[in-house]
Amino acid sequence: MQDIFPITNDSVIRIIFALLGLLGAFWIVRYKRRLDKIDVFDSDFKEFRTLLNNFTEELWDKDRTFNRIILDNYKVHVSSKNKFFSNLPRGEGRRLEDKWEEYKRIYERELSLERVFAIASEAPPHIDISEVTEHDIISYDYEKRKAVHKLLDEILDVAYSYRGS
């Protein structure tokens, strides 16, 4: 009985080269997709970082209240955050989401204050407002801005740690 498909050394070598070619093509396509994903991550991260870095400069504007600065910027930050978060694989980004939740709580606290109480909110809750000096308000305002600035730096550090994931 004759073999329908005789296997020779030459045909084995051809099969091996064909499989290696397919494996190489698969690896190249996968590598290219990974590079494209990193490029999109880098682009969206740069936009997110630029927005937050510009905001940290605005955060120190002494002509505006802390309350107004947060309320005027938060929605734009959420939009940029959502675009950036879309680059992260499902299940990733928990640390980043936790940091963002801290920022969201600050926003929600400031949002809950009515405009009339925005200036009064500059004083810590444990201080009797009738005894608060201008220096106390400035000091407390500085501490709030400093805390948000630090939090935004932490958000960016954690966000960048996801590069290439």
Stockholm file with secondary structure:
# STOCKHOLM 1.0

chainA/1-165         MQDIFPITNDSVIRIIFALLGLLGAFWIVRYKRRLDKIDVFDSDFKEFRTLLNNFTEELWDKDRTFNRIILDNYKVHVSSKNKFFSNLPRGEGRRLEDKWEEYKRIYERELSLERVFAIASEAPPHIDISEVTEHDIISYDYEKRKAVHKLLDEILDVAYSYRGS
#=GR chainA/1-165 SS CCCSSCCCHHHHHHHHHHHHHHHHHHHHHHHHHHHHHHHHHHHHHHHHHHHHHHHHHHHTCTTSCHHHHHHHHHHHHHHHHHHHHTTSCTTCCHHHHHHHHHHHHHHHHHHHSCHHHHTGGGSCTTSCGGGCCHHHHHHHHHHHHHHHHHHHHHHHHHHHTTTTC
#=GC SS_cons         CCCSSCCCHHHHHHHHHHHHHHHHHHHHHHHHHHHHHHHHHHHHHHHHHHHHHHHHHHHTCTTSCHHHHHHHHHHHHHHHHHHHHTTSCTTCCHHHHHHHHHHHHHHHHHHHSCHHHHTGGGSCTTSCGGGCCHHHHHHHHHHHHHHHHHHHHHHHHHHHTTTTC
//
